[in-house]
Amino acid sequence: MDIWMILLIVAAGVAALFLLGIGITFVVGMFFVRLAVGRKKAWDNSLIPRAEREQPKKYPQRQKIIEQNQARIRADNRQLLAKAQEEDWQVNAEDGVSLVAKAYRQDGHRWVILVHGYMCTWRDMMDYSGMYLKEGFSLLVPDQRAHGRSGGKYTGMGWLERRDMVCWIREILQQDPQAEIVLHGVSMGAATVMMTAGEALPDNVKAVVEDCGYASVERIFRDELKTIFRLPAFPLLHQASWVAKLVAGYDFREASSVEQLKKTKLPVLFIHGSMDAFVQPYMQDLCFAAAAGEREYLRVEDASHTQAYARQPEEYREKVLGFVEKYLTPEKVSVT
């Protein structure tokens, strides 16, 4: 057989193997992307670490206290929300995705944007409404992209949403140019507000409260691959990052709360539960260390993921309100 024919056959074989590898990479990566950041029709408990899911049964007395606290918080909040002016807001994201939010208006210029977490909606942030309503704040409570009533096929895990928050900030300022704005997020919402903090924001944004947010998308996915699926990060996470860039518009490796915090001068309050088995507490330490502006730290003992407020509501409220008050105009509206 002619040498050139042999070389041609070898080259064709190598090309076929290369294309096969690309195909396998795309299929595997696409599976993970859809599983991890694709829009969900309902809550998927399989994406929560077992150690986190089992805590209510493992610690029934603690769970009873949490449920009692939540019931009390929600009863108080219903009365406060009934006095505020409820509105539906809509904006288009910079990439055209339709974003929807609930607003609860009060007199005065204090605003808080309450930002929900993964597989949640605006309703899941309403437990936090009362502490701000009592202090005269108006609330903006968005459905993040690919959640609730907002559009989008893929969640950005905070990275795409950081630009969505800029759109919401602009919308508040169109309606209230004197607004003083606090960003308060929980879980993925906490990552969202930390990533937002690294953007060029107007001076109207005064402070950030993050509750159980993660240091980066790559790091949280790496942890979850290990704890939930018992899989190594390499090569799956690299494959998924490549596919996410193609179909969702971002690479997991660029989506970093830590790197954004290094760029912000905003004051940030970092909150975490000591028994968080989903976003492990070491993430709080990484984020706290990265923050370039003023910063404060609250570790709520005996609290699991997103349960810091329900576990210790008085401590939580006192810390949050004491923190944000330092950066706002002293005058406040009296809420009856």
Secondary structure, 3 states (H helix, E strand, C coil): CCHHHHHHHHHHHHHHHHHHHHHHHHHHHHHHHHHHHECCCCCCHHHCCHHHHCHHHHCHHHHHHHHHHHHHHHHHHHHHHHHCEEEEEEEECCCCCEEEEEEEECCCCEEEEEECCCCCCHHHHHHHHHHHHCCCCEEEEEECCCCCCCCCCECCCCHHHHHHHHHHHHHHHHHCCCCEEEEEEECHHHHHHHHHHCCCCCCCEEEEEEECCCCEHHHHHHHHHHHCCCCCCCCHHHHHHHHHHHHCCCCHHHCEHHHHHCCCCCCEEEEEECCCCCCCCHHHHHHHHHCCCCEEEEEECCCCCCCHHHHCHHHHHHHHHHHHHCCCCCCCCCCC
